[in-house]
Amino acid sequence: MIFFPDERLQATPIDWGLEYEEVELTTEDGISLHGWRIKPPRARDTAPRTLLFFHGNAGNLSHRGDSIRIFTDLGLEVLIIDYRGYGRSQGSPSEQGLYRDATAAWQWLTQVRGTPPEDIVLFGRSLGGAVAAWLAARTTPAAVIIESSFDRMQSLAEVHYPLLSRLIPLRVAFPAVEEIANVQSPLLVLHSPDDEIVPISLGRRLYEAAPGPKQFVEFQGGHNNGFLRSQPQYQDALAAFLDQSAAPDENAEAAPAQPTDTDAD
């Protein structure tokens, strides 16, 4: 009821007008993961320059073209991986497995590619937000972006299955709210009040648990299409956040684009 992987790839970045290379990673438990390293048409002049993309619980990396194109238009190189059991990646998904997958992607970027941590932004949408929060609590990325995500899986279960969630213990926790409390990197949380899958209240709980510096941005539209319906404001907010992350000391007093809350404590 949580993981909905699709093994079929529907497109490649070439279909989106982007250059890319195939990436194969091996996790600590020996699972082979498939990913893409996608190049932007024009690179950013300042760090951060690389985005590590963690997608949601359904489909695979080939369904994220619209979102990836937004980040490459901002000058970011994108590394997106499929979790175990998704797309061409081996294995079967599980909570601990996804954490191992995230670790393998980080190690590939920092150790194999030699990308400095201060050059990397973590991005997670929906379930990927919990994965990004877990990884950010154990590493030192330049910044973290979490979109349309939740505080913990139990909260989401109570929203969609109020009776069942009280009768059957969950096998997965994804306690993002506990992980985010240990994240020291600048954080941007984006959520829509129109989200029909993950209520915005769960995104706010996640935001409130973060120590800061942090920003909360509301946008419009549903869970799966809000980032497109909210253009260009959505991309403008991302651009402003990336610019502040590039020079946090200089921009500490700068107002973020389109936020509803800020907290620099």
N, C-alpha and C positions, 0 to 999 in steps of 0.2 A: 504493500500500500504506500510505500515511500519511494522506491526506485523504479523508474520506468525507462530503462535503456533501450536504444534503437541501434541495431548493428549496421544498418545501411547508411552509407554516406550519400547525401543528396547533392552535394556540390563540393567544390574546392575553392580556395581563395582566387584562383585564376578566373572563376566564374564571376567573382566580385570585382575583377580588375586589379587584383593585388598579387604581388610576387610573394612566394613563400618557399619554405623548405620543409620536408618531412622530418619529424623528430621521433626517435624511439628512446624511451627511458626504461630503466629497470628499477623497481622498487626494492626496498630492503628485504622483502619476503619473496623476491624472485619473479614478480609479475611484470610482464612487458606492457608498457603503455604507449599509445600512439598520440602524437600531437603535431601541431603546426607552429612554426616560427614565421610570422607574417611581417613583412617589411612595409613601412609607411611610404607613401609617395614622397614625402619630405620629412626628414627627421627634425625633432625639436632641437633648438639651439642650446637648451639648458637641461640639466637633469631635473626630474626623472625622465628617462627615455624608453623604459621597457615596462609593459603591463603583463602581469601574470593573471590570466583569466580563468576563473572557476565558474562553470556554468551550473544551471539548475538541475533538477532531478529527472528530467525527461529528455528524450532525443539523444543528440550527440553534438560534437563540435561543429558539424556541418550545418546545423540549424541556427548558428549565431552570427551569420554574415552581416545583418543590419547593425548589430551592436558592435562587432569588430570594426566595421567601416567607420563608425563614429570615432573610435579611439585612434585608428590609423590617420584619419583626417586631422586629428589633434597632434600628429607627429610622433605617436608612440609605436614602437615595435611591440607586437603582441605574441606572447607564447600562450597558446591554449592547448590544454590536454583533455583527453577523454579519460574519465575515471575507469577503473577496472570494470569490465563487463559492458562498457559503452563503446559504440563504434568498433574500431579495430583493436581496442585494448583487451588484454586477456583477463581472465578471472571473473569473479562475481562481486557486485558492490556490497559494501558493509560500512558502518561508521568508521571503524578503525582502519579499514582498507582505504577509504577516501583520505584519511589523514596521512597515511603512508604515501598515497599518490601525490598529495600536495608537497610533502617533504622531498620526494624524488624530483618534482618539477623545480623546486627552489634550489636543490643541490645541482641540478643540471645547469641552471642559469648562473649560479655563483661559482661553481667549481669547474664545470666543463667549459662553459662559455666565458667565464671570468668576469661576469657582470657584477659591479659593486652593489651591495645591498642598497646604498643610497641612490641608486639609479633605478630601483624597482618599485612599482606600485602594484599592490595586490588588489584585485577586483573580484567580488563575488556577488552573484545575483541569486536570490531565493535560497535554495539549499547551499549554493556555492558561497553565500555570505557566511554561513556557519563554518565552512571549510577555511575561508579566508581569515576569519577571526581566530580560529585555532592556530593557523600558521603564523599569523601576525604576533600572537602572544609568545612565540618561541623564536622569532627572528627580529631583524631590525630593518624593515623596508622603509623607503622614503615616505610612503603614505599608504592608506588603506581606504578603499571605496566599497561600501556595502549597499546593495540596492534590493529593495523589496524582500527583505529577509525577516527573521523572527528571533525572539530571545532564546527559546528552547523548543524542542520538538513537542514536548508535553503541552505547551500552550496552543500550538497549532492543532494538535489532536483534540483538545477540548473545544476548539472552535468548530471543527468539522464533524466530530464524533463525540458529542458531549456525554452520552451515556456509555458508549463502548470504551471511551478512554478512562472511565472510572472502574470498569470491570476487568479490563485486560491490561496488564503492565506493558509498557513500551519496551521493545528490545533495543531501541536506539534512543540516545539522549540529545546529541548535538547541542550542548549547553553553551551556546554562543555568548549569552549574557555573562557567564562566568569567565570565559576566555577574553572577552573584550575589556574586562576590568584590568587586565594585565598588558594591554596594548599601549605602548608609549608613542607610537607614530601618529602623525596627524590623521584624523578620521573624517570621512565624509559619508553620511548616511542619507540615502535618497529613498523616498517612499511616496506612494500616491494614496490619498484618502479614498480613491475609487477602487483600490485593489480588492478584488473579489475572492482571492485565495489566501493572502496573508494580510490581515487587518493592519492598518497603519499603527494601531496601538502597540502591536508587538515590535514594530520597528522603532517606536519611540522608547520602549523599554530597553532595547539594545543600546540606543543612543545615550540614554540617561545613565547607563552603567559604565560608560567609557570615561576615563579620567580626563581626556582632552590633551591637546587642542582638538576641537571637534566642531562639526557643522551639521545641521539637519536641513535638508532641502525637500520641499514638497513639490511633486509634479502631478500631472493629470493622466488619466487613462487607467486601463486595467493592468492586471499583473504581468501579462505577456506583451502588451503593446504600448504601455505608458511611455517608455523612453522614446518611442517614435512619435506618439501623439503630442508630446511636450516639446518638440523641436521648434525653434532653436534654443529655447531657454535651458533645456536639459544639457545640451552640449556647451552652452555658455557657462553653466555652473561648473561643469567638469574642467573647462579651460581655466577658470578663475582659481579653482582649487589646486590644479597642477602648478600654476604659476606661483601660488603661495608656498606650495611644498618645495619649489625650487630654491626659494630664498626665505625660509621661515623667519629669520631675524628681521629682514627688511620689511616683511609684510605682516608682521604680528598685529598691527593695528588696522590693517586693511579690511574693508567690509567684503564678505564673500558675495558672489553673484547668486541672487534668487533664494537665499536661505529663509527659513522661518524661525530658526534658532541658531545662535552661535554660543560657543563656550570655549574660552582659551585658558581656562584655569589649569 
